[in-house]
Amino acid sequence: MTSAKLPDQCETMTDVRAGVDQVDSELVALLVRRFAYMDAAARIKTDRSTVRDEARKAEVLDNVAREAAAAGLEPNRLRAVWNELVEQSIAYEAVQWDRLRANS
């Protein structure tokens, strides 16, 4: 795959779209890795009630908001994106937890 231009090097919408497509592909690879950690959590946790951990969720969202602000992005916008990511991660982990114990 050819490397897309950096944002400040884009001269056309084709350049912009190629960059966005490349970033999306990279994000999917990172999300595959993130969800693999949810697989590990489902395997490690012995009590299904610990799949949802509101304190940990708050910590993750606070970390993202802090990093977003430090990078000059709007913290609440990224917090909203990550809130959905965390909720989907929790739902995925719950399904995996149940699946792993279905035959026990």
N, CA, C and O atoms as a MOPAC input file, in Angstrom:
PM7 MOZYME 1SCF
protein

 N      0.84200 1    -1.18300 1     0.00000 1
 C      0.00000 1     0.00000 1     0.00000 1
 C      0.88400 1     1.24200 1     0.00000 1
 O      1.82200 1     1.34600 1     0.79000 1
 N      0.58300 1     2.16600 1    -0.87600 1
 C      1.33100 1     3.41200 1    -0.96200 1
 C      0.95700 1     4.29900 1     0.20800 1
 O     -0.20900 1     4.38700 1     0.59300 1
 N      1.94800 1     4.94700 1     0.76100 1
 C      1.69800 1     5.82400 1     1.89700 1
 C      0.99800 1     7.09500 1     1.42200 1
 O      1.42100 1     7.72700 1     0.45400 1
 N     -0.05200 1     7.44900 1     2.10100 1
 C     -0.80200 1     8.65600 1     1.76400 1
 C     -0.01300 1     9.88900 1     2.18300 1
 O      0.88600 1     9.83000 1     3.02300 1
 N     -0.38200 1    11.00600 1     1.56700 1
 C      0.24500 1    12.27600 1     1.92400 1
 C     -0.18000 1    12.67800 1     3.34200 1
 O     -1.26900 1    12.33400 1     3.80100 1
 N      0.69000 1    13.39900 1     4.00800 1
 C      0.32300 1    13.97900 1     5.29900 1
 C     -0.72600 1    15.05800 1     5.07100 1
 O     -0.78500 1    15.63000 1     3.98300 1
 N     -1.55700 1    15.35000 1     6.07400 1
 C     -2.63400 1    16.32000 1     5.87500 1
 C     -2.16900 1    17.66700 1     5.30300 1
 O     -2.82000 1    18.22000 1     4.41700 1
 N     -1.06500 1    18.18400 1     5.79700 1
 C     -0.62600 1    19.50300 1     5.30200 1
 C     -0.02100 1    19.43100 1     3.90100 1
 O      0.28900 1    20.46900 1     3.31500 1
 N      0.15100 1    18.23200 1     3.35700 1
 C      0.65400 1    18.05800 1     1.99500 1
 C     -0.47000 1    17.81600 1     0.98600 1
 O     -0.22400 1    17.80200 1    -0.22000 1
 N     -1.69400 1    17.62500 1     1.46800 1
 C     -2.81900 1    17.33900 1     0.57700 1
 C     -3.15100 1    18.56100 1    -0.27200 1
 O     -3.21100 1    19.69200 1     0.21100 1
 N     -3.36600 1    18.28000 1    -1.57000 1
 C     -3.71600 1    19.34900 1    -2.49900 1
 C     -5.08200 1    19.14000 1    -3.13500 1
 O     -5.66000 1    20.06600 1    -3.70400 1
 N     -5.59500 1    17.91700 1    -3.03500 1
 C     -6.88900 1    17.59300 1    -3.63900 1
 C     -7.71200 1    16.76300 1    -2.65700 1
 O     -7.19200 1    16.24000 1    -1.67200 1
 N     -8.99000 1    16.65700 1    -2.94500 1
 C     -9.84100 1    15.80200 1    -2.12300 1
 C     -9.45700 1    14.33400 1    -2.29500 1
 O     -9.67800 1    13.52900 1    -1.39000 1
 N     -8.89400 1    13.98100 1    -3.42900 1
 C     -8.40300 1    12.61100 1    -3.61400 1
 C     -7.28600 1    12.32700 1    -2.61600 1
 O     -7.22400 1    11.24500 1    -2.03200 1
 N     -6.39900 1    13.31300 1    -2.42400 1
 C     -5.33000 1    13.17300 1    -1.43300 1
 C     -5.91600 1    13.00400 1    -0.03500 1
 O     -5.48900 1    12.13700 1     0.72800 1
 N     -6.89600 1    13.83800 1     0.29100 1
 C     -7.52800 1    13.79100 1     1.61600 1
 C     -8.19100 1    12.43400 1     1.83300 1
 O     -8.02100 1    11.81500 1     2.88300 1
 N     -8.93900 1    11.98100 1     0.84900 1
 C     -9.65200 1    10.70500 1     0.98400 1
 C     -8.68200 1     9.53700 1     1.09900 1
 O     -8.93600 1     8.59800 1     1.85300 1
 N     -7.58400 1     9.58300 1     0.36900 1
 C     -6.57700 1     8.52600 1     0.47900 1
 C     -5.98700 1     8.50700 1     1.88900 1
 O     -5.74500 1     7.43900 1     2.45100 1
 N     -5.76100 1     9.68100 1     2.45100 1
 C     -5.24900 1     9.76400 1     3.81900 1
 C     -6.23400 1     9.23100 1     4.83600 1
 O     -5.86000 1     8.48900 1     5.74400 1
 N     -7.48100 1     9.60500 1     4.68500 1
 C     -8.52300 1     9.12200 1     5.59800 1
 C     -8.65400 1     7.59900 1     5.48700 1
 O     -8.76800 1     6.90700 1     6.49900 1
 N     -8.63700 1     7.08700 1     4.26200 1
 C     -8.74200 1     5.63900 1     4.07400 1
 C     -7.57200 1     4.91600 1     4.72900 1
 O     -7.75500 1     3.85900 1     5.33300 1
 N     -6.37600 1     5.47700 1     4.61500 1
 C     -5.20700 1     4.85300 1     5.23800 1
 C     -5.33100 1     4.87200 1     6.75500 1
 O     -5.05000 1     3.87000 1     7.41200 1
 N     -5.74700 1     5.99800 1     7.31200 1
 C     -5.92500 1     6.09100 1     8.76500 1
 C     -7.00000 1     5.10500 1     9.22000 1
 O     -6.83100 1     4.43900 1    10.24200 1
 N     -8.09900 1     5.00300 1     8.47900 1
 C     -9.15400 1     4.05200 1     8.84400 1
 C     -8.62400 1     2.62600 1     8.87200 1
 O     -8.95800 1     1.85600 1     9.77300 1
 N     -7.80900 1     2.27200 1     7.90100 1
 C     -7.22100 1     0.93700 1     7.86800 1
 C     -6.32800 1     0.70600 1     9.08700 1
 O     -6.35500 1    -0.36900 1     9.68700 1
 N     -5.55000 1     1.70100 1     9.44400 1
 C     -4.68700 1     1.60200 1    10.62200 1
 C     -5.51200 1     1.49600 1    11.89500 1
 O     -5.16300 1     0.74500 1    12.80500 1
 N     -6.61000 1     2.25000 1    11.96100 1
 C     -7.48700 1     2.18900 1    13.13500 1
 C     -8.12300 1     0.80700 1    13.28200 1
 O     -8.22900 1     0.28600 1    14.39300 1
 N     -8.54000 1     0.22100 1    12.17400 1
 C     -9.12900 1    -1.12200 1    12.24400 1
 C     -8.11100 1    -2.09800 1    12.81800 1
 O     -8.45200 1    -2.92100 1    13.66700 1
 N     -6.87300 1    -2.01400 1    12.36500 1
 C     -5.82900 1    -2.90800 1    12.89400 1
 C     -5.65000 1    -2.69700 1    14.39200 1
 O     -5.48400 1    -3.66200 1    15.13700 1
 N     -5.68100 1    -1.46200 1    14.83400 1
 C     -5.56300 1    -1.18700 1    16.27200 1
 C     -6.77900 1    -1.68200 1    17.03800 1
 O     -6.64500 1    -2.18100 1    18.15600 1
 N     -7.95800 1    -1.55000 1    16.45600 1
 C     -9.16600 1    -2.04100 1    17.12400 1
 C     -9.17700 1    -3.56500 1    17.21500 1
 O     -9.66000 1    -4.12600 1    18.19900 1
 N     -8.65200 1    -4.22900 1    16.20100 1
 C     -8.52300 1    -5.69000 1    16.27800 1
 C     -7.65500 1    -6.04200 1    17.48600 1
 O     -7.97200 1    -6.96000 1    18.24200 1
 N     -6.57400 1    -5.31500 1    17.65600 1
 C     -5.68800 1    -5.55600 1    18.80700 1
 C     -6.38900 1    -5.23200 1    20.11400 1
 O     -6.26000 1    -5.97900 1    21.08400 1
 N     -7.13700 1    -4.11900 1    20.15600 1
 C     -7.85400 1    -3.73200 1    21.38000 1
 C     -8.87700 1    -4.81300 1    21.76000 1
 O     -8.99500 1    -5.18200 1    22.92900 1
 N     -9.61100 1    -5.31300 1    20.76200 1
 C    -10.61600 1    -6.33300 1    21.05500 1
 C     -9.96900 1    -7.65600 1    21.45400 1
 O    -10.58400 1    -8.44900 1    22.16700 1
 N     -8.75600 1    -7.90400 1    21.01100 1
 C     -8.03500 1    -9.09400 1    21.48200 1
 C     -7.77800 1    -8.98800 1    22.98100 1
 O     -7.76700 1   -10.00100 1    23.68000 1
 N     -7.57200 1    -7.77000 1    23.47900 1
 C     -7.44700 1    -7.58700 1    24.92900 1
 C     -8.77900 1    -7.86500 1    25.62300 1
 O     -8.78800 1    -8.33000 1    26.76300 1
 N     -9.89700 1    -7.59300 1    24.96400 1
 C    -11.20100 1    -7.93100 1    25.52700 1
 C    -11.35700 1    -9.45100 1    25.58400 1
 O    -11.94700 1    -9.97900 1    26.52600 1
 N    -10.82700 1   -10.15900 1    24.56900 1
 C    -10.81200 1   -11.62100 1    24.62100 1
 C    -10.03100 1   -12.09900 1    25.84100 1
 O    -10.46100 1   -13.00800 1    26.55200 1
 N     -8.87700 1   -11.47400 1    26.07200 1
 C     -8.05200 1   -11.85700 1    27.22900 1
 C     -8.78700 1   -11.56200 1    28.52800 1
 O     -8.76000 1   -12.37400 1    29.45300 1
 N     -9.43900 1   -10.41600 1    28.60900 1
 C    -10.18300 1   -10.06900 1    29.82600 1
 C    -11.29600 1   -11.07600 1    30.08100 1
 O    -11.51000 1   -11.49900 1    31.21700 1
 N    -12.00800 1   -11.46200 1    29.01600 1
 C    -13.08800 1   -12.44600 1    29.17300 1
 C    -12.53700 1   -13.77800 1    29.67200 1
 O    -13.18300 1   -14.46800 1    30.46200 1
 N    -11.36600 1   -14.12800 1    29.21900 1
 C    -10.73800 1   -15.37900 1    29.64200 1
 C    -10.27000 1   -15.29800 1    31.09600 1
 O    -10.37800 1   -16.27800 1    31.83400 1
 N     -9.75700 1   -14.15000 1    31.50800 1
 C     -9.15200 1   -13.99400 1    32.83500 1
 C    -10.18700 1   -13.77100 1    33.92800 1
 O    -10.05100 1   -14.31900 1    35.02200 1
 N    -11.20700 1   -12.98800 1    33.66000 1
 C    -12.20300 1   -12.66800 1    34.68700 1
 C    -13.01500 1   -13.90400 1    35.04100 1
 O    -13.49700 1   -14.62200 1    34.16400 1
 N    -13.15900 1   -14.13900 1    36.33700 1
 C    -13.89800 1   -15.32500 1    36.78200 1
 C    -15.35200 1   -15.01900 1    37.11700 1
 O    -16.16800 1   -15.93400 1    37.22700 1
 N    -15.68400 1   -13.74100 1    37.27800 1
 C    -17.04000 1   -13.34400 1    37.65200 1
 C    -17.59600 1   -12.42500 1    36.56500 1
 O    -17.03100 1   -11.36600 1    36.28900 1
 N    -18.70700 1   -12.83600 1    35.95100 1
 C    -19.28300 1   -12.04800 1    34.85500 1
 C    -19.62900 1   -10.62900 1    35.28600 1
 O    -19.58600 1    -9.71200 1    34.46500 1
 N    -19.96800 1   -10.42900 1    36.54100 1
 C    -20.34100 1    -9.08900 1    37.00400 1
 C    -19.17600 1    -8.10400 1    36.91400 1
 O    -19.38900 1    -6.89200 1    36.96700 1
 N    -17.95700 1    -8.60200 1    36.77900 1
 C    -16.79700 1    -7.70600 1    36.65900 1
 C    -16.51200 1    -7.28700 1    35.22100 1
 O    -15.60000 1    -6.49900 1    34.97200 1
 N    -17.29200 1    -7.81400 1    34.27000 1
 C    -17.10400 1    -7.40800 1    32.87200 1
 C    -17.34800 1    -5.90700 1    32.73400 1
 O    -16.59800 1    -5.21800 1    32.04200 1
 N    -18.38100 1    -5.40300 1    33.38300 1
 C    -18.63800 1    -3.94900 1    33.38200 1
 C    -17.98500 1    -3.37000 1    34.62700 1
 O    -18.33000 1    -3.73000 1    35.75200 1
 N    -17.03700 1    -2.46900 1    34.40700 1
 C    -16.30800 1    -1.83300 1    35.50000 1
 C    -16.37500 1    -0.32100 1    35.27200 1
 O    -15.56900 1     0.24800 1    34.53600 1
 N    -17.35000 1     0.30900 1    35.91500 1
 C    -17.59500 1     1.73900 1    35.69100 1
 C    -16.40500 1     2.61200 1    36.09800 1
 O    -16.13900 1     3.63200 1    35.46300 1
 N    -15.69200 1     2.21600 1    37.15100 1
 C    -14.51300 1     2.99800 1    37.55400 1
 C    -13.45000 1     2.95200 1    36.46300 1
 O    -12.84100 1     3.97400 1    36.14500 1
 N    -13.22500 1     1.77800 1    35.89100 1
 C    -12.24000 1     1.65000 1    34.81500 1
 C    -12.69500 1     2.41400 1    33.57400 1
 O    -11.88400 1     3.05400 1    32.90500 1
 N    -13.99500 1     2.34600 1    33.26600 1
 C    -14.51900 1     3.09600 1    32.12600 1
 C    -14.25600 1     4.58900 1    32.31100 1
 O    -13.79900 1     5.25100 1    31.37900 1
 N    -14.53000 1     5.11600 1    33.47400 1
 C    -14.29300 1     6.53800 1    33.75300 1
 C    -12.81200 1     6.87500 1    33.61000 1
 O    -12.45800 1     7.93000 1    33.08300 1
 N    -11.95900 1     5.98300 1    34.07500 1
 C    -10.51300 1     6.20200 1    33.96100 1
 C    -10.08300 1     6.26900 1    32.49300 1
 O     -9.30500 1     7.14300 1    32.11000 1
 N    -10.59200 1     5.34600 1    31.67700 1
 C    -10.25400 1     5.32800 1    30.25200 1
 C    -10.71800 1     6.62500 1    29.58700 1
 O     -9.96500 1     7.24100 1    28.83300 1
 N    -11.94600 1     7.03500 1    29.86500 1
 C    -12.47700 1     8.26000 1    29.25500 1
 C    -11.70200 1     9.49200 1    29.70900 1
 O    -11.43500 1    10.38500 1    28.90400 1
 N    -11.34200 1     9.54900 1    30.97100 1
 C    -10.53200 1    10.66500 1    31.47600 1
 C     -9.15800 1    10.69200 1    30.81000 1
 O     -8.66300 1    11.76100 1    30.45200 1
 N     -8.54100 1     9.52300 1    30.64400 1
 C     -7.23700 1     9.44700 1    29.98600 1
 C     -7.31900 1     9.97400 1    28.55700 1
 O     -6.46300 1    10.74300 1    28.12000 1
 N     -8.35300 1     9.55500 1    27.83400 1
 C     -8.52300 1     9.98500 1    26.45000 1
 C     -8.76900 1    11.49200 1    26.38400 1
 O     -8.19700 1    12.17600 1    25.53600 1
 N     -9.59800 1    12.00100 1    27.25700 1
 C     -9.87500 1    13.44400 1    27.25900 1
 C     -8.60000 1    14.23200 1    27.54500 1
 O     -8.35200 1    15.26100 1    26.91700 1
 N     -7.81200 1    13.76400 1    28.46700 1
 C     -6.55100 1    14.44600 1    28.79900 1
 C     -5.58400 1    14.42100 1    27.61100 1
 O     -4.96200 1    15.43300 1    27.29000 1
 N     -5.46300 1    13.26100 1    26.96500 1
 C     -4.58200 1    13.14800 1    25.80700 1
 C     -5.08100 1    13.99300 1    24.64300 1
 O     -4.28500 1    14.60000 1    23.92600 1
 N     -6.39500 1    14.03200 1    24.45400 1
 C     -6.97200 1    14.85700 1    23.38600 1
 C     -6.65900 1    16.32900 1    23.61900 1
 O     -6.23700 1    17.03500 1    22.70400 1
 N     -6.86900 1    16.78200 1    24.84800 1
 C     -6.59200 1    18.18800 1    25.17100 1
 C     -5.11600 1    18.51500 1    24.94500 1
 O     -4.78700 1    19.57100 1    24.40600 1
 N     -4.24500 1    17.62100 1    25.35000 1
 C     -2.80500 1    17.84500 1    25.17700 1
 C     -2.42700 1    17.92200 1    23.70000 1
 O     -1.46700 1    18.59900 1    23.33300 1
 N     -3.18900 1    17.22200 1    22.85500 1
 C     -2.92100 1    17.22200 1    21.41800 1
 C     -3.64400 1    18.35600 1    20.69200 1
 O     -3.52100 1    18.49500 1    19.47500 1
 N     -4.39700 1    19.16500 1    21.43900 1
 C     -5.10300 1    20.29000 1    20.83200 1
 C     -6.44900 1    19.93100 1    20.23300 1
 O     -6.99600 1    20.69000 1    19.43300 1
 N     -6.99000 1    18.77600 1    20.61500 1
 C     -8.30100 1    18.36400 1    20.13700 1
 C     -9.34800 1    18.62500 1    21.20600 1
 O     -9.02400 1    18.82800 1    22.37600 1
 N    -10.59300 1    18.61700 1    20.79500 1
 C    -11.70100 1    18.85300 1    21.72300 1
 C    -11.92400 1    17.60600 1    22.57700 1
 O    -12.36300 1    16.57700 1    22.06300 1
 N    -11.62700 1    17.68500 1    23.87800 1
 C    -11.71600 1    16.51200 1    24.75000 1
 C    -13.09100 1    15.84800 1    24.75700 1
 O    -13.18200 1    14.62000 1    24.74900 1
 N    -14.15100 1    16.63600 1    24.77200 1
 C    -15.48800 1    16.04000 1    24.85100 1
 C    -15.86100 1    15.27600 1    23.59000 1
 O    -16.60900 1    14.30000 1    23.65200 1
 N    -15.34600 1    15.71200 1    22.45100 1
 C    -15.62900 1    14.99900 1    21.20300 1
 C    -14.97600 1    13.60700 1    21.23400 1
 O    -15.61100 1    12.61100 1    20.88700 1
 N    -13.71900 1    13.54900 1    21.64700 1
 C    -13.05600 1    12.25300 1    21.72500 1
 C    -13.60200 1    11.40300 1    22.85500 1
 O    -13.65200 1    10.17800 1    22.74800 1
 N    -14.01200 1    12.04900 1    23.94000 1
 C    -14.64200 1    11.30300 1    25.03600 1
 C    -15.90800 1    10.60600 1    24.52200 1
 O    -16.17100 1     9.45900 1    24.88500 1
 N    -16.68300 1    11.28200 1    23.69000 1
 C    -17.90700 1    10.68500 1    23.14200 1
 C    -17.57600 1     9.50100 1    22.23100 1
 O    -18.24600 1     8.47000 1    22.28600 1
 N    -16.55400 1     9.64600 1    21.40000 1
 C    -16.14600 1     8.53700 1    20.53200 1
 C    -15.70300 1     7.35400 1    21.37700 1
 O    -16.09300 1     6.21500 1    21.12000 1
 N    -14.88400 1     7.63200 1    22.38800 1
 C    -14.37100 1     6.54400 1    23.22900 1
 C    -15.45900 1     5.93300 1    24.09000 1
 O    -15.40200 1     4.74100 1    24.39300 1
 N    -16.43900 1     6.70900 1    24.48900 1
 C    -17.54400 1     6.14500 1    25.24800 1
 C    -18.20700 1     5.03200 1    24.44000 1
 O    -18.49000 1     3.95800 1    24.97100 1
 N    -18.45100 1     5.28900 1    23.16800 1
 C    -19.04900 1     4.25600 1    22.31000 1
 C    -18.10300 1     3.06900 1    22.14900 1
 O    -18.54300 1     1.92000 1    22.18300 1
 N    -16.81900 1     3.33500 1    21.97400 1
 C    -15.83600 1     2.25600 1    21.85200 1
 C    -15.82600 1     1.39000 1    23.11000 1
 O    -15.81700 1     0.16200 1    23.02200 1
 N    -15.82900 1     2.02000 1    24.26200 1
 C    -15.80600 1     1.26300 1    25.51700 1
 C    -17.09700 1     0.46600 1    25.67900 1
 O    -17.05400 1    -0.69200 1    26.09300 1
 N    -18.22900 1     1.05900 1    25.36400 1
 C    -19.49600 1     0.32600 1    25.47800 1
 C    -19.51200 1    -0.88700 1    24.54400 1
 O    -19.97400 1    -1.96000 1    24.93100 1
 N    -19.01600 1    -0.72100 1    23.32900 1
 C    -18.94800 1    -1.85000 1    22.40000 1
 C    -17.95300 1    -2.90500 1    22.88600 1
 O    -18.16800 1    -4.10300 1    22.70000 1
 N    -16.88100 1    -2.45900 1    23.50100 1
 C    -15.88900 1    -3.38200 1    24.05900 1
 C    -16.48400 1    -4.18900 1    25.19800 1
 O    -16.24800 1    -5.39300 1    25.29600 1
 N    -17.25100 1    -3.54000 1    26.05700 1
 C    -17.90000 1    -4.22900 1    27.17400 1
 C    -18.89200 1    -5.26100 1    26.64500 1
 O    -18.93100 1    -6.39500 1    27.12200 1
 N    -19.68700 1    -4.86400 1    25.66100 1
 C    -20.66600 1    -5.79400 1    25.08500 1
 C    -19.96800 1    -6.99500 1    24.44800 1
 O    -20.41300 1    -8.13200 1    24.60800 1
 N    -18.89200 1    -6.74500 1    23.73900 1
 C    -18.11700 1    -7.82200 1    23.11800 1
 C    -17.53700 1    -8.74900 1    24.17900 1
 O    -17.61000 1    -9.97200 1    24.05700 1
 N    -16.96300 1    -8.15700 1    25.21500 1
 C    -16.36400 1    -8.96600 1    26.29200 1
 C    -17.41500 1    -9.84300 1    26.96700 1
 O    -17.13800 1   -10.99700 1    27.29400 1
 N    -18.60700 1    -9.31400 1    27.17600 1
 C    -19.67200 1   -10.09600 1    27.81400 1
 C    -20.03800 1   -11.30400 1    26.95300 1
 O    -20.21700 1   -12.40800 1    27.46800 1
 N    -20.14800 1   -11.09200 1    25.65200 1
 C    -20.45700 1   -12.20000 1    24.74500 1
 C    -19.33500 1   -13.23600 1    24.78500 1
 O    -19.59600 1   -14.43800 1    24.82600 1
 N    -18.09700 1   -12.77000 1    24.77400 1
 C    -16.96300 1   -13.69300 1    24.83000 1
 C    -16.92600 1   -14.44200 1    26.16100 1
 O    -16.64000 1   -15.63900 1    26.19500 1
 N    -17.21300 1   -13.74300 1    27.24700 1
 C    -17.23300 1   -14.38000 1    28.58000 1
 C    -18.23300 1   -15.53500 1    28.58400 1
 O    -17.93500 1   -16.64700 1    29.01900 1
 N    -19.43700 1   -15.22700 1    28.08000 1
 C    -20.48800 1   -16.25900 1    28.02200 1
 C    -20.08100 1   -17.40600 1    27.10700 1
 O    -20.28200 1   -18.57000 1    27.45300 1
 N    -19.51700 1   -17.09900 1    25.95600 1
 C    -19.11600 1   -18.11600 1    24.98400 1
 C    -18.06900 1   -19.06100 1    25.58000 1
 O    -18.13900 1   -20.27500 1    25.39000 1
 N    -17.10900 1   -18.49800 1    26.29300 1
 C    -16.04300 1   -19.30800 1    26.87600 1
 C    -16.55700 1   -20.27000 1    27.94800 1
 O    -15.94800 1   -21.31000 1    28.19700 1
 N    -17.66000 1   -19.92400 1    28.56800 1
 C    -18.17400 1   -20.73500 1    29.67200 1
 C    -19.41100 1   -21.54300 1    29.28300 1
 O    -19.97900 1   -22.24300 1    30.12200 1
 N    -19.82800 1   -21.45600 1    28.03700 1
 C    -21.03800 1   -22.13900 1    27.56600 1
 C    -20.91900 1   -23.65600 1    27.69200 1
 O    -21.91200 1   -24.33600 1    27.94900 1
 N    -19.75200 1   -24.17000 1    27.51900 1
 C    -19.57200 1   -25.62300 1    27.55700 1
 C    -19.01500 1   -26.11000 1    28.90100 1
 O    -18.63800 1   -27.27200 1    29.04400 1
 N    -18.97200 1   -25.20800 1    29.87000 1
 C    -18.41800 1   -25.59500 1    31.18100 1
 C    -19.43800 1   -26.26200 1    32.05000 1
 O    -19.13200 1   -26.64500 1    33.17900 1

